[in-house]
Amino acid sequence: MNTTVKRLFKIFSTTPAGAGFVVLGCVVGLMAAGLVTAQSPEKTTFLVIYRPGPGWLQGKPASEQPLREHGRYMLSLYEKGFIKFAGPFTDDKGGALVLEVASESEAQALVAEDPAVKSSVFIQEIHPWQLVPWEKYVKKK
């Protein structure tokens, strides 16, 4: 639960019944407006690095590798909100993606289901990654 909802529920639980219903109405209204959610699970960011594996066709560029199903799988993960950004390395030596998921085990499970990993075209590294919000450190002129 996010902080706003927690505060409102705390108020609700410590106020007389009539006032509590007013607070409950506020929570429902904020949720309906999309300003708060009842549950906002913490997500962890992971950097996934793909490198050519034993199934990589030697001497062939990425465009000639058996990666069609991998591309479809990446698109499905993006559509589900797991992938924030991804793409191939321009030197034909693999690629990378950034996942936002609940846990490292979820990240590992998603990557393990990748057809390119299953067929050993890619081997993967998965690293928890803390992004630095650099914008907040930039001095405004």
DSSP file (Angstrom, degrees, kcal/mol; ACC not computed):
  #  RESIDUE AA STRUCTURE BP1 BP2  ACC     N-H-->O    O-->H-N    N-H-->O    O-->H-N    TCO  KAPPA ALPHA  PHI   PSI    X-CA   Y-CA   Z-CA
    1    1 A M              0   0    0      0, 0.0    38,-0.2     0, 0.0    37,-0.1   0.000 360.0 360.0 360.0 138.6    0.0    0.0    0.0
    2    2 A N     >  -     0   0    0     35,-0.8     4,-2.3     1,-0.1     5,-0.2  -0.299 360.0-102.0 -78.0 169.5    1.4    3.4   -0.8
    3    3 A T  H  > S+     0   0    0      1,-0.2     4,-2.5     2,-0.2     5,-0.2   0.862 118.0  53.0 -60.4 -41.6    2.0    6.0    1.9
    4    4 A T  H  > S+     0   0    0      1,-0.2     4,-2.3     2,-0.2    -1,-0.2   0.929 111.3  45.8 -61.9 -46.0   -1.1    8.1    1.2
    5    5 A V  H  > S+     0   0    0      2,-0.2     4,-2.7     1,-0.2     5,-0.2   0.905 111.3  53.1 -65.0 -40.8   -3.4    5.1    1.4
    6    6 A K  H  X S+     0   0    0     -4,-2.3     4,-2.3     1,-0.2    -2,-0.2   0.928 110.2  47.9 -59.5 -45.0   -1.7    4.0    4.6
    7    7 A R  H  X S+     0   0    0     -4,-2.5     4,-2.4     1,-0.2    -1,-0.2   0.925 112.2  48.7 -61.6 -44.6   -2.2    7.4    6.2
    8    8 A L  H  X S+     0   0    0     -4,-2.3     4,-2.6     1,-0.2    -1,-0.2   0.898 111.5  49.1 -65.2 -39.6   -5.9    7.5    5.2
    9    9 A F  H  X S+     0   0    0     -4,-2.7     4,-2.4     2,-0.2    -1,-0.2   0.872 109.6  52.8 -66.7 -35.3   -6.5    4.0    6.5
   10   10 A K  H  X S+     0   0    0     -4,-2.3     4,-0.9    -5,-0.2    -2,-0.2   0.930 110.9  46.7 -63.8 -44.2   -4.8    5.0    9.8
   11   11 A I  H >X S+     0   0    0     -4,-2.4     3,-0.9     1,-0.2     4,-0.5   0.936 111.7  52.1 -60.5 -46.0   -7.1    8.0   10.1
   12   12 A F  H >< S+     0   0    0     -4,-2.6     3,-0.8     1,-0.3    -2,-0.2   0.895 109.2  49.4 -56.8 -42.6  -10.1    5.8    9.2
   13   13 A S  H 3< S+     0   0    0     -4,-2.4    -1,-0.3     1,-0.2    -2,-0.2   0.656 114.9  43.4 -76.5 -13.7   -9.2    3.3   12.0
   14   14 A T  H << S+     0   0    0     -4,-0.9    -1,-0.2    -3,-0.9    -2,-0.2   0.294  99.8  81.9-113.9   9.3   -8.8    5.9   14.7
   15   15 A T  S << S-     0   0    0     -3,-0.8     5,-0.0    -4,-0.5    -4,-0.0  -0.748  89.4 -87.1-111.5 160.2  -11.8    8.2   14.0
   16   16 A P     >  -     0   0    0      0, 0.0     4,-2.6     0, 0.0     3,-0.2  -0.230  50.2-100.8 -58.8 157.5  -15.4    7.8   15.0
   17   17 A A  H  > S+     0   0    0      1,-0.2     4,-1.8     2,-0.2     5,-0.2   0.863 119.5  50.9 -51.9 -47.0  -17.6    5.8   12.6
   18   18 A G  H  > S+     0   0    0      1,-0.2     4,-1.1     2,-0.2    -1,-0.2   0.924 114.2  42.9 -61.2 -45.8  -19.2    8.8   10.8
   19   19 A A  H  > S+     0   0    0     -3,-0.2     4,-2.1     1,-0.2    -1,-0.2   0.855 108.8  60.8 -67.9 -33.8  -15.9   10.5   10.2
   20   20 A G  H  X S+     0   0    0     -4,-2.6     4,-2.8     1,-0.2    -1,-0.2   0.875 100.7  53.3 -60.9 -37.4  -14.4    7.2    9.2
   21   21 A F  H  X S+     0   0    0     -4,-1.8     4,-2.3     2,-0.2    -1,-0.2   0.843 106.0  53.6 -67.4 -31.9  -16.9    6.8    6.3
   22   22 A V  H  X S+     0   0    0     -4,-1.1     4,-1.9     2,-0.2    -2,-0.2   0.930 111.1  45.8 -64.8 -44.6  -15.9   10.3    5.1
   23   23 A V  H  X S+     0   0    0     -4,-2.1     4,-2.5     2,-0.2    -2,-0.2   0.924 111.3  52.1 -63.5 -44.4  -12.2    9.1    5.0
   24   24 A L  H  X S+     0   0    0     -4,-2.8     4,-2.6     1,-0.2    -1,-0.2   0.907 108.2  52.0 -58.2 -41.7  -13.2    5.9    3.3
   25   25 A G  H  X S+     0   0    0     -4,-2.3     4,-2.4     1,-0.2    -1,-0.2   0.883 108.8  50.9 -61.2 -38.4  -15.1    7.9    0.7
   26   26 A C  H  X S+     0   0    0     -4,-1.9     4,-2.7     2,-0.2    -2,-0.2   0.919 109.9  49.4 -64.8 -43.6  -12.0   10.0    0.1
   27   27 A V  H  X S+     0   0    0     -4,-2.5     4,-2.5     2,-0.2    -2,-0.2   0.943 112.4  47.2 -60.6 -48.5   -9.8    6.8   -0.3
   28   28 A V  H  X S+     0   0    0     -4,-2.6     4,-2.6     1,-0.2    -1,-0.2   0.910 113.0  49.8 -60.5 -42.8  -12.3    5.3   -2.8
   29   29 A G  H  X S+     0   0    0     -4,-2.4     4,-2.0     2,-0.2    -1,-0.2   0.915 111.3  47.7 -62.9 -44.0  -12.5    8.6   -4.7
   30   30 A L  H  <>S+     0   0    0     -4,-2.7     5,-2.2     2,-0.2     6,-1.0   0.895 113.2  48.8 -64.3 -39.4   -8.7    8.9   -4.9
   31   31 A M  H ><5S+     0   0    0     -4,-2.5     3,-1.1    -5,-0.2    -2,-0.2   0.915 110.5  50.4 -66.3 -42.0   -8.4    5.3   -6.1
   32   32 A A  H 3<5S+     0   0    0     -4,-2.6    -1,-0.2     1,-0.3    -2,-0.2   0.857 108.8  52.4 -63.9 -34.7  -11.1    5.8   -8.7
   33   33 A A  T 3<5S-     0   0    0     -4,-2.0    -1,-0.3    -5,-0.2    -2,-0.2   0.562 114.2-120.1 -78.0  -6.9   -9.3    8.9  -10.0
   34   34 A G  T < 5S+     0   0    0     -3,-1.1    -3,-0.2    -4,-0.4    -2,-0.1   0.634  80.6 121.1  79.4  13.0   -6.1    6.9  -10.3
   35   35 A L  S   <S+     0   0    0     -5,-2.2     2,-0.3    -6,-0.2    -4,-0.2   0.773  80.7  13.2 -82.4 -25.8   -4.3    9.1   -7.8
   36   36 A V  S    S-     0   0    0     -6,-1.0     2,-0.3    -9,-0.1    -2,-0.3  -0.962  71.1-142.0-140.8 160.1   -3.5    6.3   -5.4
   37   37 A T        -     0   0    0     -2,-0.3   -35,-0.8     1,-0.1   -32,-0.2  -0.911  20.1-127.6-121.9 152.6   -3.7    2.6   -5.7
   38   38 A A  S    S+     0   0    0     -2,-0.3     2,-0.4     1,-0.3    -1,-0.1   0.840 100.8  22.5 -65.9 -32.6   -4.8    0.1   -3.0
   39   39 A Q        +     0   0    0    -38,-0.2    -1,-0.3     2,-0.0    -3,-0.0  -0.983  59.5 177.8-140.5 125.8   -1.6   -1.8   -3.5
   40   40 A S        -     0   0    0     -2,-0.4     3,-0.1    -3,-0.2    -3,-0.0  -0.753  23.5-153.7-125.8  82.7    1.6   -0.6   -4.9
   41   41 A P        -     0   0    0      0, 0.0     2,-0.2     0, 0.0    -2,-0.0  -0.231  23.4-107.4 -62.4 143.8    4.1   -3.5   -4.7
   42   42 A E        -     0   0    0     60,-0.1     2,-0.4     1,-0.0     0, 0.0  -0.501  36.1-155.1 -68.6 135.2    7.7   -2.6   -4.6
   43   43 A K        -     0   0    0     -2,-0.2     2,-0.4    -3,-0.1    59,-0.2  -0.874   2.9-148.8-113.1 148.1    9.5   -3.3   -7.8
   44   44 A T  E     -A  101   0A   0     57,-3.9    57,-2.2    -2,-0.4     2,-0.4  -0.923  15.2-130.7-114.5 141.8   13.2   -4.1   -8.2
   45   45 A T  E     -A  100   0A   0     84,-0.4    84,-3.2    -2,-0.4     2,-0.4  -0.761  24.1-171.8 -93.9 135.9   15.2   -3.1  -11.3
   46   46 A F  E     -AB  99 128A   0     53,-2.7    53,-2.6    -2,-0.4     2,-0.6  -0.988  17.1-145.1-128.7 137.6   17.4   -5.8  -12.9
   47   47 A L  E     -AB  98 127A   0     80,-3.0    80,-2.5    -2,-0.4     2,-0.5  -0.899  17.7-163.6 -97.7 124.6   19.9   -5.4  -15.8
   48   48 A V  E     -AB  97 126A   0     49,-3.0    49,-2.1    -2,-0.6     2,-0.5  -0.946   1.4-164.5-111.8 125.3   19.9   -8.5  -18.0
   49   49 A I  E     -AB  96 125A   0     76,-2.4    76,-2.0    -2,-0.5     2,-0.5  -0.945   3.3-159.5-112.1 124.7   22.9   -8.9  -20.3
   50   50 A Y  E     +AB  95 124A   0     45,-3.2    45,-1.8    -2,-0.5    74,-0.2  -0.874  12.1 179.4-102.7 133.6   22.6  -11.5  -23.1
   51   51 A R  E     - B   0 123A   0     72,-2.6    72,-2.6    -2,-0.5    43,-0.2  -0.930  42.4 -81.2-127.5 154.7   25.8  -12.8  -24.7
   52   52 A P  E     - B   0 122A   0      0, 0.0    70,-0.3     0, 0.0    69,-0.1  -0.305  52.1-165.5 -56.1 133.8   26.1  -15.4  -27.6
   53   53 A G    >   -     0   0    0     68,-2.9     3,-2.0    67,-0.1    70,-0.1  -0.371  42.5 -74.4-108.3-170.3   25.8  -18.9  -26.3
   54   54 A P  T 3  S+     0   0    0      0, 0.0    67,-0.2     0, 0.0    66,-0.1   0.757 129.6  57.5 -59.9 -25.5   26.6  -22.3  -27.7
   55   55 A G  T 3  S+     0   0    0     65,-3.0    66,-0.3    61,-0.1     2,-0.2   0.468  78.7 115.5 -85.7  -1.1   23.5  -22.1  -30.0
   56   56 A W  S <  S-     0   0    0     -3,-2.0     2,-0.9    64,-0.5     9,-0.0  -0.510  74.9-120.0 -68.9 131.7   24.8  -18.8  -31.6
   57   57 A L    >   -     0   0    0     -2,-0.2     3,-1.8     4,-0.1    -1,-0.1  -0.647  32.9-128.5 -77.8 106.5   25.5  -19.3  -35.3
   58   58 A Q  T 3  S+     0   0    0     -2,-0.9    -1,-0.1     1,-0.3     0, 0.0  -0.226  87.4  17.6 -59.1 139.6   29.2  -18.5  -35.6
   59   59 A G  T 3  S+     0   0    0      1,-0.2    -1,-0.3    -3,-0.0    -2,-0.0   0.433 101.5 111.0  80.7  -0.7   30.2  -15.9  -38.2
   60   60 A K    <   -     0   0    0     -3,-1.8    -1,-0.2    32,-0.1     5,-0.0  -0.859  66.8-123.4-108.2 140.6   26.6  -14.7  -38.6
   61   61 A P    >   -     0   0    0      0, 0.0     3,-2.1     0, 0.0     4,-0.2  -0.277  35.2 -99.3 -72.4 167.2   25.3  -11.3  -37.5
   62   62 A A  G >  S+     0   0    0      1,-0.3     3,-1.7     2,-0.2     5,-0.2   0.840 122.0  64.9 -55.8 -34.7   22.5  -10.9  -35.0
   63   63 A S  G 3  S+     0   0    0      1,-0.3    -1,-0.3     3,-0.1     4,-0.1   0.684 104.8  45.9 -65.2 -16.0   20.1  -10.3  -37.9
   64   64 A E  G <  S+     0   0    0     -3,-2.1    -1,-0.3    -7,-0.1    -2,-0.2   0.248  91.1 104.5-109.3  11.0   20.7  -13.9  -39.1
   65   65 A Q  S <  S-     0   0    0     -3,-1.7     2,-2.1    -4,-0.2     3,-0.2  -0.559  88.1-101.3 -87.4 156.9   20.4  -15.6  -35.8
   66   66 A P  S    S+     0   0    0      0, 0.0     4,-0.1     0, 0.0    55,-0.1  -0.505  77.2 128.5 -77.4  77.9   17.3  -17.6  -34.8
   67   67 A L     >  +     0   0    0     -2,-2.1     4,-2.5    -5,-0.2     5,-0.2   0.261  25.9 105.9-119.6   9.6   15.8  -14.9  -32.7
   68   68 A R  H  > S+     0   0    0      1,-0.2     4,-2.0     2,-0.2     5,-0.2   0.938  87.6  43.4 -58.2 -48.7   12.2  -14.5  -34.0
   69   69 A E  H  > S+     0   0    0      1,-0.2     4,-2.4     2,-0.2    -1,-0.2   0.855 110.9  56.4 -66.9 -34.2   10.7  -16.2  -31.0
   70   70 A H  H  > S+     0   0    0      2,-0.2     4,-2.7     1,-0.2    -1,-0.2   0.929 106.9  49.8 -59.8 -45.3   13.0  -14.2  -28.7
   71   71 A G  H  X S+     0   0    0     -4,-2.5     4,-2.2     1,-0.2    -2,-0.2   0.902 110.6  49.1 -61.5 -41.9   11.7  -11.0  -30.2
   72   72 A R  H  X S+     0   0    0     -4,-2.0     4,-2.1     2,-0.2    -1,-0.2   0.903 111.6  49.7 -63.8 -40.4    8.1  -12.1  -29.7
   73   73 A Y  H  X S+     0   0    0     -4,-2.4     4,-2.2     2,-0.2    -2,-0.2   0.917 109.3  51.1 -65.9 -42.7    8.8  -13.0  -26.1
   74   74 A M  H  X S+     0   0    0     -4,-2.7     4,-2.2     1,-0.2    -1,-0.2   0.914 109.6  51.0 -60.2 -42.5   10.5   -9.7  -25.5
   75   75 A L  H  X S+     0   0    0     -4,-2.2     4,-2.7     1,-0.2    -1,-0.2   0.899 108.5  51.7 -62.2 -40.4    7.4   -7.9  -26.9
   76   76 A S  H  X S+     0   0    0     -4,-2.1     4,-1.4     1,-0.2    -1,-0.2   0.894 109.9  48.9 -65.5 -38.0    5.1   -9.9  -24.6
   77   77 A L  H  <>S+     0   0    0     -4,-2.2     5,-2.3     2,-0.2     6,-0.9   0.879 111.6  49.9 -67.5 -36.7    7.2   -8.9  -21.6
   78   78 A Y  H ><5S+     0   0    0     -4,-2.2     3,-1.6     4,-0.2    -2,-0.2   0.933 108.5  52.0 -64.9 -45.5    7.1   -5.3  -22.6
   79   79 A E  H 3<5S+     0   0    0     -4,-2.7    -1,-0.2     1,-0.3    -2,-0.2   0.809 108.0  52.6 -61.6 -29.5    3.3   -5.4  -23.1
   80   80 A K  T 3<5S-     0   0    0     -4,-1.4    -1,-0.3    -5,-0.2    -2,-0.2   0.486 119.2-112.0 -84.9  -3.1    3.0   -6.9  -19.6
   81   81 A G  T < 5S+     0   0    0     -3,-1.6    -3,-0.2    -4,-0.3    19,-0.1   0.567  87.7 112.5  87.6   9.1    5.0   -4.0  -18.1
   82   82 A F      < +     0   0    0     -5,-2.3    18,-2.6    -6,-0.2     2,-0.5   0.881  64.9  64.0 -80.9 -39.5    8.1   -6.0  -17.1
   83   83 A I  E     +C   99   0A   0     -6,-0.9    16,-0.2    16,-0.2    -2,-0.1  -0.732  51.9 179.6 -91.3 130.3   10.6   -4.5  -19.7
   84   84 A K  E    S-     0   0A   0     14,-3.0     2,-0.3    -2,-0.5    -1,-0.2   0.825  73.7 -19.5 -93.4 -41.2   11.4   -0.9  -19.4
   85   85 A F  E     +C   98   0A   0     13,-0.8    13,-2.6     2,-0.0    -1,-0.4  -0.962  67.4 166.4-161.6 157.2   13.8   -0.8  -22.3
   86   86 A A  E     +C   97   0A   0     -2,-0.3    11,-0.2    11,-0.2    -3,-0.0  -0.982   4.1 146.8-163.2 162.3   15.8   -3.3  -24.3
   87   87 A G  E     -C   96   0A   0      9,-2.2     9,-2.3    -2,-0.3     2,-0.1  -0.900  42.1 -80.0 170.2 167.3   17.8   -3.8  -27.5
   88   88 A P  E     -C   95   0A   0      0, 0.0     7,-0.3     0, 0.0     2,-0.3  -0.431  44.3-108.6 -80.3 155.6   20.7   -5.5  -29.2
   89   89 A F    >   -     0   0    0      5,-3.0     3,-1.3    -2,-0.1     5,-0.3  -0.633  25.0-131.0 -75.9 143.4   24.3   -4.4  -29.0
   90   90 A T  T 3  S+     0   0    0     -2,-0.3    -1,-0.1     1,-0.3     5,-0.1   0.524 103.0  66.7 -78.3  -3.2   25.4   -2.8  -32.3
   91   91 A D  T 3  S-     0   0    0      3,-0.1    -1,-0.3   -30,-0.0    -2,-0.0   0.244 111.3-116.2 -97.5  13.8   28.6   -5.0  -32.3
   92   92 A D  S <  S+     0   0    0     -3,-1.3    -2,-0.1     2,-0.2     3,-0.1   0.805  82.9 119.4  59.1  32.9   26.5   -8.2  -32.8
   93   93 A K  S    S-     0   0    0      1,-0.2     2,-0.3    -4,-0.1    -1,-0.1  -0.049  82.7 -76.2-118.2  32.1   27.7   -9.5  -29.4
   94   94 A G        -     0   0    0     -5,-0.3    -5,-3.0   -43,-0.2     2,-0.3  -0.868  50.4-112.3 118.9-149.1   24.3   -9.8  -27.6
   95   95 A G  E     -AC  50  88A   0    -45,-1.8   -45,-3.2    -2,-0.3     2,-0.3  -0.953  13.9-127.6-171.8-175.5   22.1   -7.3  -26.0
   96   96 A A  E     -AC  49  87A   0     -9,-2.3    -9,-2.2    -2,-0.3     2,-0.3  -0.975  12.9-171.3-148.9 159.8   20.6   -6.0  -22.8
   97   97 A L  E     -AC  48  86A   0    -49,-2.1   -49,-3.0    -2,-0.3     2,-0.5  -0.985  20.0-132.3-149.5 158.5   17.3   -5.3  -21.2
   98   98 A V  E     -AC  47  85A   0    -13,-2.6   -14,-3.0    -2,-0.3   -13,-0.8  -0.967  24.4-167.7-115.2 121.9   16.0   -3.6  -18.0
   99   99 A L  E     -AC  46  83A   0    -53,-2.6   -53,-2.7    -2,-0.5     2,-0.5  -0.831  12.4-159.5-105.6 144.4   13.3   -5.5  -16.1
  100  100 A E  E     +A   45   0A   0    -18,-2.6     2,-0.3    -2,-0.3   -55,-0.2  -0.951  35.9 143.1-121.5 109.8   11.2   -4.1  -13.3
  101  101 A V  E     -A   44   0A   0    -57,-2.2   -57,-3.9    -2,-0.5     3,-0.1  -0.822  60.2-102.6-139.3 174.8    9.8   -7.0  -11.3
  102  102 A A  S    S+     0   0    0     -2,-0.3     2,-0.3   -59,-0.2   -57,-0.1   0.789  93.8   0.7 -74.4 -29.2    9.0   -8.0   -7.7
  103  103 A S     >  -     0   0    0    -59,-0.1     4,-2.0     1,-0.1     5,-0.1  -0.970  67.2-106.9-155.9 165.9   12.0  -10.2   -7.0
  104  104 A E  H  > S+     0   0    0     -2,-0.3     4,-2.8     1,-0.2     5,-0.2   0.864 118.5  57.2 -65.8 -35.4   15.2  -11.7   -8.4
  105  105 A S  H  > S+     0   0    0      1,-0.2     4,-2.2     2,-0.2    -1,-0.2   0.876 106.3  49.8 -64.8 -35.1   13.5  -15.1   -8.6
  106  106 A E  H  > S+     0   0    0      2,-0.2     4,-2.4     1,-0.2    -1,-0.2   0.914 110.9  49.4 -67.5 -41.4   10.8  -13.5  -10.9
  107  107 A A  H  X S+     0   0    0     -4,-2.0     4,-2.3     1,-0.2     5,-0.2   0.933 112.3  48.2 -60.8 -45.6   13.5  -11.9  -13.0
  108  108 A Q  H  X S+     0   0    0     -4,-2.8     4,-2.4     1,-0.2    -1,-0.2   0.893 111.5  50.1 -62.7 -40.1   15.3  -15.3  -13.3
  109  109 A A  H  X S+     0   0    0     -4,-2.2     4,-1.2     2,-0.2    -1,-0.2   0.914 110.8  48.7 -66.1 -42.5   12.1  -17.1  -14.2
  110  110 A L  H  < S+     0   0    0     -4,-2.4     3,-0.4     1,-0.2     4,-0.3   0.924 114.6  44.9 -63.3 -44.1   11.2  -14.6  -16.9
  111  111 A V  H >< S+     0   0    0     -4,-2.3     3,-1.5     1,-0.2     6,-0.2   0.880 107.8  58.3 -68.5 -37.2   14.7  -14.8  -18.5
  112  112 A A  H 3< S+     0   0    0     -4,-2.4    -1,-0.2     1,-0.3    -2,-0.2   0.786 103.1  54.7 -62.8 -26.5   14.7  -18.6  -18.2
  113  113 A E  T 3< S+     0   0    0     -4,-1.2    -1,-0.3    -3,-0.4    -2,-0.2   0.521  78.8 116.8 -84.9  -5.6   11.5  -18.8  -20.3
  114  114 A D    X>  -     0   0    0     -3,-1.5     4,-2.7    -4,-0.3     3,-1.0  -0.465  67.1-138.2 -64.0 125.5   13.1  -16.7  -23.1
  115  115 A P  H 3> S+     0   0    0      0, 0.0     4,-2.0     0, 0.0     6,-0.3   0.828 103.3  55.9 -56.3 -32.4   13.3  -19.0  -26.2
  116  116 A A  H 34>S+     0   0    0      2,-0.2     6,-2.4     1,-0.2     5,-1.4   0.805 110.8  44.4 -71.6 -27.7   16.8  -17.7  -27.0
  117  117 A V  H X45S+     0   0    0     -3,-1.0     3,-1.4    -6,-0.2    -1,-0.2   0.898 111.9  52.1 -77.9 -44.3   18.0  -18.8  -23.6
  118  118 A K  H 3<5S+     0   0    0     -4,-2.7    -2,-0.2     1,-0.3    -1,-0.1   0.863 113.9  43.7 -58.9 -36.4   16.2  -22.1  -23.8
  119  119 A S  T 3<5S-     0   0    0     -4,-2.0    -1,-0.3    -5,-0.2    -2,-0.2   0.377 112.3-120.9 -91.5   4.6   17.8  -22.8  -27.1
  120  120 A S  T < 5S+     0   0    0     -3,-1.4   -65,-3.0     2,-0.2   -64,-0.5   0.622  77.9 126.0  65.1  15.9   21.2  -21.6  -25.9
  121  121 A V  S   <S+     0   0    0     -5,-1.4   -68,-2.9   -66,-0.3     2,-0.4   0.890  81.4  29.6 -64.6 -37.0   21.5  -18.9  -28.6
  122  122 A F  E     -B   52   0A   0     -6,-2.4     2,-0.3   -70,-0.3    -2,-0.2  -0.935  66.2-160.1-120.4 145.9   22.0  -16.6  -25.6
  123  123 A I  E     -B   51   0A   0    -72,-2.6   -72,-2.6    -2,-0.4     2,-0.3  -0.871  27.9-146.6-108.4 156.3   23.5  -17.0  -22.2
  124  124 A Q  E     -B   50   0A   0     -2,-0.3     2,-0.4   -74,-0.2   -74,-0.2  -0.886  21.0-158.9-130.9 155.2   22.5  -14.4  -19.7
  125  125 A E  E     -B   49   0A   0    -76,-2.0   -76,-2.4    -2,-0.3     2,-0.5  -0.985  15.1-161.0-122.4 139.0   23.7  -12.5  -16.7
  126  126 A I  E     +B   48   0A   0     -2,-0.4   -78,-0.2   -78,-0.2   -18,-0.0  -0.988  11.8 178.0-124.2 126.0   21.1  -10.9  -14.3
  127  127 A H  E     -B   47   0A   0    -80,-2.5   -80,-3.0    -2,-0.5     2,-0.2  -0.990  31.8-123.4-128.7 130.2   22.1   -8.1  -12.0
  128  128 A P  E     -B   46   0A   0      0, 0.0     2,-0.4     0, 0.0   -82,-0.3  -0.514  38.8-158.9 -64.1 140.6   20.0   -6.1   -9.5
  129  129 A W        -     0   0    0    -84,-3.2     2,-0.7    -2,-0.2   -84,-0.4  -0.981  18.8-155.8-136.1 125.6   20.4   -2.6  -10.5
  130  130 A Q        -     0   0    0     -2,-0.4     2,-0.3   -86,-0.1   -86,-0.0  -0.880  19.2-147.7-100.6 111.8   19.9    0.7   -8.6
  131  131 A L        -     0   0    0     -2,-0.7   -86,-0.0     1,-0.0    -2,-0.0  -0.596  11.0-134.0 -78.4 137.3   19.3    3.5  -11.0
  132  132 A V        -     0   0    0     -2,-0.3     2,-2.2     1,-0.1     3,-0.2  -0.808   9.3-135.6 -92.8 126.1   20.6    6.9   -9.8
  133  133 A P    >   +     0   0    0      0, 0.0     3,-1.7     0, 0.0     4,-0.4  -0.484  33.3 172.6 -78.6  73.2   18.1    9.7  -10.2
  134  134 A W  G >>  +     0   0    0     -2,-2.2     3,-1.8     1,-0.3     4,-0.8   0.781  65.0  71.8 -56.1 -31.2   20.7   12.1  -11.6
  135  135 A E  G >4 S+     0   0    0      1,-0.3     3,-0.7     2,-0.2    -1,-0.3   0.844  91.4  57.4 -57.4 -33.9   18.1   14.7  -12.5
  136  136 A K  G <4 S+     0   0    0     -3,-1.7    -1,-0.3     1,-0.2    -2,-0.2   0.691 106.4  50.4 -72.9 -15.1   17.7   15.6   -8.8
  137  137 A Y  G <4 S+     0   0    0     -3,-1.8     2,-0.3    -4,-0.4    -1,-0.2   0.569  85.2 103.3 -95.3 -10.8   21.4   16.3   -8.5
  138  138 A V  S << S-     0   0    0     -4,-0.8     2,-0.5    -3,-0.7    -3,-0.0  -0.561  75.1-125.8 -74.9 129.7   21.6   18.7  -11.5
  139  139 A K        -     0   0    0     -2,-0.3     2,-0.3     1,-0.0    -1,-0.1  -0.634  21.7-130.4 -78.6 126.8   21.7   22.3  -10.5
  140  140 A K              0   0    0     -2,-0.5    -1,-0.0     1,-0.1     0, 0.0  -0.564 360.0 360.0 -76.9 137.3   19.0   24.3  -12.1
  141  141 A K              0   0    0     -2,-0.3    -1,-0.1     0, 0.0    -2,-0.0   0.438 360.0 360.0 -93.4 360.0   20.2   27.5  -13.8
